[in-house]
């Protein structure tokens, strides 16, 4: 039954038209390169392999989780040295088509699955203790994604969600981004509070076209990777627009580091399929101050280790040691930033 549902999901997905967008060269100029070293550090046991590496995260102990799409969607844990520990959630109802994974400050693991339309919270022991959204019932037949969606989005139902983040009070922020184009705020118990955006894509402020990643800083400010609009939209904690950063290309993911001095990272990932000319203008990751000032960039598009092949999600728990999940590279890499770049600051604020 699981294989049948997956096939149905993929088949219908091929018929459904995803909003098209072109990957763009970032507008920022004269951005200093940050020197870095890159390693592939995770050790898989014999006869176990990654497929598309969609998500990666670290907890407070340094353990790493990788969310991957292969013959089935799977969630793997590794220790702080990169040794394989175990698989999480085998056979669980909510794992269908991976999109994001995050460890929260209490070391709970949050999984965003765009295939089942649910977000699951695992406690540190590996038990599901919260579910947001609802997986469409198998008896209703194959999942359909109308274009445009029929009617406004439901407060508690998602249409291919993309990411989740939380603030210091435990409020949850979900980017519901492939069919709906919105960000939703819930309280720590999962009760709806407010939202911005709608079921329709748009390019005006407060509208989204594929909100693909989301992060929240210590002050509760919300950063949204508005991918197809080639920008980051920045909101206050009540989802009121503060500013827009529009010179870092197509933001596939945003990540805010913890600690007393927080940084914002965003990836202008080279797009799926590597269309002609994309390698020359994409593939870099930007390190920024929270106010949009660019401190430097690192990385480039490449199929070889050391380059990036469609970065889908980043972990920046250590701002000098970034973990990246790559879709078309089928790998995870660790990037160690060796020394600060010359702090020539380029304003990204609109």
C-alpha angles and dihedrals in degrees: 000000000000092000090047092052092048091052091048091049092051094045094051090044090058090055093047113083114234113211106267121229138168122235109240138205111250115255093221112106135198092019111168119239115241110220112237146169122221129206138172099227109169118100117210121199119245116291094011118108144177120243118188105346102222105165140019133180143165130216128213092274093054096253114146130218122199122196111202141177113221129130082325132007110269138183118210131189125209130184126243091274093052096257117146113255109173148305120267129214101008109187094000115156096237100056110093113118117006124228114153143357130191139175114220126212091272091052094252112147118229119199124195113201117187093188097059094032091230138116117211130199115208118194118226090269090059100254121134108243102167137026126192119194129010131266110232110254115257091224089063090066130236117351113258126201109198119209108250099016115252104252135336119321120268116247093237104028125081133207105210100326118208112194149352136212136170139210130228091273092055096253112153127228119196127190106212095191127156104054100008114043103208147101118231129199121209130176120246090273093054098258115148115250109166145320142208125211126025144230090290128075117239141166102216121102110284090026126099139205105198105340093207106173139019138193137174127209129216091270092055096254112151123221119196125194099222092191107182091041090057095234150088116241116207121206137180120243092276091053095255111147116255105170146325129238107204108163103077099079125238105350107216094172141006125203129183117202120224126235136073093302109044126197132199119225125191132177124220088198122197105249130253112277094024097247117210113289096010096111092062095055106030144045102078129122120217127215112207144171113248090253090063100262109144114228098181146304138242139187136040139216113279141134089222124089107268093044128072128250104195106323106217103175138005136205114210102171084130106041091206094050115051123187117206132195115210124201102199096029091058088216148097121228136191116221116199113199103217103195139352116275119236101285098239100153122212117193113235096180118114 
